[in-house]
Amino acid sequence: MTWLKYSLVVLVFPLLAFTGVHKYYVSITQVEYVPAEKSVQIISRYFIDDFERALRERYDATVTLMENEDTETVNKLMQRYLTAKILVVINGTEVPINFLGKEYENDIVYCYLEIDNVAAINTFEMRNTVLFDVFSDQKNIIRTNINNEYNSFILNIKNDKGMLNFK
């Protein structure tokens, strides 16, 4: 009987130990400055269930993120949340962010944001605390293409902003 228990432990433990699902909390935000349009275009990608949880905990316990749902209400909640959690400072001045809309693809929601009337960028600072209030181990990856320079940084709850200098 002892041999049987030992055999089960030796055979089953490795299967259980290495096949468990580990949840990662990460988002990716792409920032691109388009001089011809004088705009900064931002696309943020989040896992739908994570973003939905944030909106439910913060605003409305009944909100559901999926195609063909109450788009106007969802858009207002997304705009409210994102503009509270993302701060952009260009050339030393905080700039307003416009929420343009969203799209769903598989288990990801793409959120489209834009900053208008940007003539030039000498310094760019972004604070992104999206989902930090829901997941303490959330990481937000920021990738930028500003003035034809590609940069990236990873933000977390202890380091929630990054700054780029183009002078």
Secondary structure, 3 states (H helix, E strand, C coil): CHHHHHHHHHHHHHHHHHHCCCCCCEEEEEEEEEHHHCEEEEEEEEEHHHHHHHHHHHCCCCCCCCCCCCHHHHHHHHHHHHHHHEEEEECCEEECCEEEEEEEECCEEEEEEEECCCCCCCEEEEEECCCCCCCCCCEEEEEEEECCEEEEEEECCCCCEEEEECC
